[in-house]
Amino acid sequence: MGSVDYEYPLGMNIVQGMQHQVEVPPPQPFLKSLKYSLKETFFPDDPLRQFKNKPPSKKLMLALQYFFPIFEWAPKFTFHFFKADLVAGITIASLAIPQGISYAKLANLPPILGLYSSFIPPLIYAMMGSSRDLAVGTVAVGSLLMGSMLSDEVNPNQDPNLYLHLAFTATLFAGIFQASLGFFRLGFIVDFLSHATIVGFMGGAATVVCLQQLKSILGLVHFTHGADIISVMRSVFTQTHESKKQPRFFWVSAMAPLTSVILGSLLVYFTHAEKHGVEVIGELKKGLNPGSVTKLVFVSPYMITAVKTGIVVGIIALAEGIAVGRSFAMYKNYNIDGNKEMIAIGTMNIVGSFTSCYITTGPFSRSAVNYNAGCKTAASNIIMSIAVMLTLLFLTPLFHYTPLVVLSAIIVSAMLGLVDYEAAIHLWKIDKFDFVVCMSAYIGVVFGSVEIGLVIAVAISVLRVLLFIARPRTFVLGNIPNSEIYRNVEQYPNAKHVPGILILEIDAPIYFANASYLRERITRWIDEEEDRIIATRETSLQYIIMDMSGVGNIDTSGISMLEEVKKITERRELQTWFKWVEELEGENVSMDSHLKREYWNSSLVLVNPGSEVMKKLNKSKFQNNLGQKWIYLTVEEAVVACNFNLRASKTNLKKDESEGWNNV
Amino acid sequence: MGSVDYEYPLGMNIVQGMQHQVEVPPPQPFLKSLKYSLKETFFPDDPLRQFKNKPPSKKLMLALQYFFPIFEWAPKFTFHFFKADLVAGITIASLAIPQGISYAKLANLPPILGLYSSFIPPLIYAMMGSSRDLAVGTVAVGSLLMGSMLSDEVNPNQDPNLYLHLAFTATLFAGIFQASLGFFRLGFIVDFLSHATIVGFMGGAATVVCLQQLKSILGLVHFTHGADIISVMRSVFTQTHESKKQPRFFWVSAMAPLTSVILGSLLVYFTHAEKHGVEVIGELKKGLNPGSVTKLVFVSPYMITAVKTGIVVGIIALAEGIAVGRSFAMYKNYNIDGNKEMIAIGTMNIVGSFTSCYITTGPFSRSAVNYNAGCKTAASNIIMSIAVMLTLLFLTPLFHYTPLVVLSAIIVSAMLGLVDYEAAIHLWKIDKFDFVVCMSAYIGVVFGSVEIGLVIAVAISVLRVLLFIARPRTFVLGNIPNSEIYRNVEQYPNAKHVPGILILEIDAPIYFANASYLRERITRWIDEEEDRIIATRETSLQYIIMDMSGVGNIDTSGISMLEEVKKITERRELQTWFKWVEELEGENVSMDSHLKREYWNSSLVLVNPGSEVMKKLNKSKFQNNLGQKWIYLTVEEAVVACNFNLRASKTNLKKDESEGWNNV
């Protein structure tokens, strides 16, 4: 028989006819594909989409509305909206004033700064922010973080002025950092703070704050009326905590802090407790925010501390503000543009740092109250701002007798809501790894420091992503009975092995970080399959089909890996081939049969490489090396072709045997 | 008509009958799946596999052979192997001696250390190493790196003894680090040095070294015979470089250094050039390696430098040794166990640090010579070691007159081979990103320092992996004509859109790092599809099918993202529904039709979630929320079901219209 018949196994052309071609995507100029990649990386939401095919005047209006959403909602503002926002604004103001004073204390700053920070920033946000529900103001965790980081450098009791100026400077840098992230479309950096990280981090911060404040609350038992106040507080807080689940009673939690402040102040005022050891706020300066541009510190070593604090506090504040904004946007079915929000929050902190404010963002608790109070637009922030302004102008003397213990209680009350143990249980149930991330953030914050907790949690999260790439899952596929579908045999225990063929699926891009692992793992799959075959006396392994559907991309190390796997399979298959020939021939394996072996070409078959992978296989010549006919579009087609070859080769071999080996 | 008919769209049961069930994998106990994950992470090659079902004595022998492969090959060692290894060993010794002396100079160490380091470490490697081709000795890049890092701390000219002791200590820590990586199965850390990084890094280091040595070579022009020597050298190096591609002439490159040393020494000896300004090596101490255990430095601040240097030099040496070992194992079709190699290389450096050796590994150039000279086993290293031993005992005086310029020339010659511009061009052609990584390593090393280059390249490589996760590709799928196959329309331009249905494919795990991006990108796909539909007047968009085949895993943030996408699609679809009803009904859209809408349930359909994803969807109740019947095994089945629903709902709607809206 002639050698021509060997060029392709018998009937291969028939199989080829059935096969769909795996296509190399049309070549794209380098610059075009670079442009596409950059667009996908930095502008996934395509913000310029709405500007297309519009007249210039319309474009200008759209741009104005893009950067200042107030121009979008203000023209549609109705009296109905006004009524709703008025109620919501006054409600959140009643929360913002006592919380502002308390949180400033947490940051080791003068209490009045909490009020200043609830006046200017909400005005800026009302113009630039795209959330309708975010109630802007100071936050507990941000205050704590800033307080702890700045105190490492400057003692707030020994040098209160320098400390204050450092706080403004850190706020400026936080704002610049936040706005730059948005401007340079780097919002995805915030995404690396996963939900699990934030749950653990917030819980840890809350625990630390509660332990700190406990001291100040427990100090109270020496005071005659102390126990009563505590029990009053307790009942208030119990209500506060329960009301989380009952939105109808949200006003209980909303009004509790102000009520406590009023009751506490009255109590101190009438009992003159301040003269018996109960610390009170003391005098608060009347009047609006003084300017603070001249107070910014740009000299080393303080500036470095300010920059570091600004970046850490800025990113945490951003993560909270954006997460809160997004959650409420989800409930009300509107969209939040992350990068735009970053610019808004950043600008509000930059302006804040010029007007005696420290770090602000959108706290969850206050925004929830805003939402429950029925706010319609960002105008509720303006109302709150006006209420705080009136307080600053006329009502500051009223806080003179407010006992500090009430502030501690307000802080503890807010903090208890942050220990979200239910979320932690949820994480444990669904994803153990997320739970580990959450707990390490918690433990890091509680036993180390806020920065350590944050670094550990982010590091573990990133490690997880890297581990996913470094150790991708590989699966053996089997045929689902009565179908042409091939699926993971672990997930579908009734899926059947195809005799003589090992079908593998890889579920990750093949990169330098996993190329060695995959080579070893694939070798082991082959070993295990051969063991199984020996045990079950099935047809010996002839083909390895690799389903590349899940391989999103490949790099040069990955292509080398495929080349190595091809060599490995060929070497193994050669051994099997020799064994097979030996069985038929006896011991005299001639070189001819080895040569003839090459007619069957590869024993590695690829299925459905995606466009990126196909492009690179093509450019690297691996495609030619493997042979285009060994790349199939579906597993079924590959299996049909392999089975055909298996039969054809056996037939040929037997035919050869009868005709003798030497006439080729 | 009764409401019962609405419970499922007409004929849904028929469609259900055709459908294959997507299965939740059988639940596994937490510890079992943890054990599996740990095994896959740390023991992907399953090293204990060969020990299974063997008697204890056999197990002991296998364990001995596992840690000391010499017990495996020594019993099979034949005279034929001996002849081959003798030739190879002598050849690499002739290379190792002059290179050893030269590289020690590069590390600012006494030249004799190069010889010491070519005596003990090869003996250790011959016993423990699993490569048959690696020629162990000092390497240029490792020497340079150690020299530059240690010189930052201690000046080698002012305090040569302390410097020397620091070098031993750094070697000890390098060895400990290398062996621990292997012992704790952390070999994958080395994988993060991609091929592209190493090409750029080596090229950069070579450039730096060449520029350094140029000074010393150019200093020669003042000497009368200088120009001649340079031209002699040049011709030798041209040959050396060309011989890379002509294995037959490998001995030219192998012998060139020794020839240069002999010629150079003779020239100096007879012209007395050492008295006319040509620097020579001078006296080399006779005798074998002295012990150096007592010389190790464990006091701060030196120890910190030693640890840091040890880790950096150790990992670079490891990367080179393992990459070289693997390449040659590939040619000869045998396996290298990365973790075992790390233990071997680590042990050889630990023992080395006790016997006056500095960092050693398997350099590419010398191993290539070994391979070309026909080495069969690691015995060639023993032969080389014996040759070096004889040199140390008897021949050191011969190097007295060797001019330093010859050593510089040897270094430059070896370095030129490291500037692998062809590999860089290859990277540019196949993968632009790999090229960027390579060039940043190069530029970092040349314009910054070796450490900076390394850190930049690794950071960019890791950033790429993170970017892949943060910005996964999403594709629109279309139906390939005359088939049930759905593929990416970019890659298969003839694939056809299915009217009313948008089929999306996601090619990466859905994690916290990409959940926001994917939500935005999917929203944009829907927007774009709706624009397209308006332009082409097709059926309005009713279903979003998400092909999850490529989604290897999902975390809690990812599940939230799916829930959000479900809400988004439902909201959009509701709008379409209202429009549709309006068309049929006029302006009077009643609440009834809204309620009725719910009978059609979801407009988000998932296809083929993998086992991990299915597990988590199930645990998080998203599966119930979506409805099991909205998860299909193949895209074709999902499309059939959606099309069926589309027709059924239209029919029902028209039927209702004729019957009036209010009788439901």
HADDOCK unambig.tbl for C-alpha pairs under 7 A between the chains (distance, minus, plus):
assign (segid A and resid 23 and name CA) (segid B and resid 491 and name CA) 6.38 0.50 0.50
assign (segid A and resid 23 and name CA) (segid B and resid 492 and name CA) 6.46 0.50 0.50
assign (segid A and resid 24 and name CA) (segid B and resid 491 and name CA) 6.62 0.50 0.50
assign (segid A and resid 25 and name CA) (segid B and resid 490 and name CA) 6.82 0.50 0.50
assign (segid A and resid 25 and name CA) (segid B and resid 491 and name CA) 4.47 0.50 0.50
assign (segid A and resid 41 and name CA) (segid B and resid 471 and name CA) 6.22 0.50 0.50
assign (segid A and resid 44 and name CA) (segid B and resid 517 and name CA) 6.88 0.50 0.50
assign (segid A and resid 44 and name CA) (segid B and resid 520 and name CA) 6.69 0.50 0.50
assign (segid A and resid 44 and name CA) (segid B and resid 521 and name CA) 5.83 0.50 0.50
assign (segid A and resid 45 and name CA) (segid B and resid 520 and name CA) 5.63 0.50 0.50
assign (segid A and resid 45 and name CA) (segid B and resid 521 and name CA) 6.24 0.50 0.50
assign (segid A and resid 45 and name CA) (segid B and resid 524 and name CA) 6.38 0.50 0.50
assign (segid A and resid 191 and name CA) (segid B and resid 512 and name CA) 6.35 0.50 0.50
assign (segid A and resid 191 and name CA) (segid B and resid 513 and name CA) 5.14 0.50 0.50
assign (segid A and resid 192 and name CA) (segid B and resid 512 and name CA) 6.60 0.50 0.50
assign (segid A and resid 192 and name CA) (segid B and resid 513 and name CA) 5.12 0.50 0.50
assign (segid A and resid 194 and name CA) (segid B and resid 512 and name CA) 5.10 0.50 0.50
assign (segid A and resid 195 and name CA) (segid B and resid 557 and name CA) 6.32 0.50 0.50
assign (segid A and resid 427 and name CA) (segid B and resid 556 and name CA) 6.99 0.50 0.50
assign (segid A and resid 430 and name CA) (segid B and resid 616 and name CA) 5.81 0.50 0.50
assign (segid A and resid 430 and name CA) (segid B and resid 619 and name CA) 5.79 0.50 0.50
assign (segid A and resid 430 and name CA) (segid B and resid 620 and name CA) 6.11 0.50 0.50
assign (segid A and resid 431 and name CA) (segid B and resid 555 and name CA) 6.43 0.50 0.50
assign (segid A and resid 431 and name CA) (segid B and resid 556 and name CA) 6.83 0.50 0.50
assign (segid A and resid 471 and name CA) (segid B and resid 41 and name CA) 6.23 0.50 0.50
assign (segid A and resid 490 and name CA) (segid B and resid 25 and name CA) 6.81 0.50 0.50
assign (segid A and resid 491 and name CA) (segid B and resid 23 and name CA) 6.39 0.50 0.50
assign (segid A and resid 491 and name CA) (segid B and resid 24 and name CA) 6.63 0.50 0.50
assign (segid A and resid 491 and name CA) (segid B and resid 25 and name CA) 4.47 0.50 0.50
assign (segid A and resid 491 and name CA) (segid B and resid 611 and name CA) 5.54 0.50 0.50
assign (segid A and resid 492 and name CA) (segid B and resid 23 and name CA) 6.46 0.50 0.50
assign (segid A and resid 507 and name CA) (segid B and resid 550 and name CA) 6.26 0.50 0.50
assign (segid A and resid 507 and name CA) (segid B and resid 552 and name CA) 5.44 0.50 0.50
assign (segid A and resid 508 and name CA) (segid B and resid 508 and name CA) 6.91 0.50 0.50
assign (segid A and resid 508 and name CA) (segid B and resid 552 and name CA) 6.96 0.50 0.50
assign (segid A and resid 512 and name CA) (segid B and resid 191 and name CA) 6.35 0.50 0.50
assign (segid A and resid 512 and name CA) (segid B and resid 192 and name CA) 6.62 0.50 0.50
assign (segid A and resid 512 and name CA) (segid B and resid 194 and name CA) 5.11 0.50 0.50
assign (segid A and resid 513 and name CA) (segid B and resid 191 and name CA) 5.15 0.50 0.50
assign (segid A and resid 513 and name CA) (segid B and resid 192 and name CA) 5.14 0.50 0.50
assign (segid A and resid 517 and name CA) (segid B and resid 44 and name CA) 6.82 0.50 0.50
assign (segid A and resid 520 and name CA) (segid B and resid 44 and name CA) 6.62 0.50 0.50
assign (segid A and resid 520 and name CA) (segid B and resid 45 and name CA) 5.56 0.50 0.50
assign (segid A and resid 521 and name CA) (segid B and resid 44 and name CA) 5.80 0.50 0.50
assign (segid A and resid 521 and name CA) (segid B and resid 45 and name CA) 6.22 0.50 0.50
assign (segid A and resid 524 and name CA) (segid B and resid 45 and name CA) 6.36 0.50 0.50
assign (segid A and resid 549 and name CA) (segid B and resid 550 and name CA) 6.57 0.50 0.50
assign (segid A and resid 550 and name CA) (segid B and resid 507 and name CA) 6.24 0.50 0.50
assign (segid A and resid 550 and name CA) (segid B and resid 549 and name CA) 6.59 0.50 0.50
assign (segid A and resid 550 and name CA) (segid B and resid 550 and name CA) 4.09 0.50 0.50
assign (segid A and resid 552 and name CA) (segid B and resid 507 and name CA) 5.45 0.50 0.50
assign (segid A and resid 552 and name CA) (segid B and resid 508 and name CA) 6.95 0.50 0.50
assign (segid A and resid 555 and name CA) (segid B and resid 431 and name CA) 6.41 0.50 0.50
assign (segid A and resid 556 and name CA) (segid B and resid 431 and name CA) 6.80 0.50 0.50
assign (segid A and resid 557 and name CA) (segid B and resid 195 and name CA) 6.31 0.50 0.50
assign (segid A and resid 611 and name CA) (segid B and resid 491 and name CA) 5.53 0.50 0.50
assign (segid A and resid 616 and name CA) (segid B and resid 430 and name CA) 5.83 0.50 0.50
assign (segid A and resid 619 and name CA) (segid B and resid 430 and name CA) 5.81 0.50 0.50
assign (segid A and resid 620 and name CA) (segid B and resid 430 and name CA) 6.13 0.50 0.50
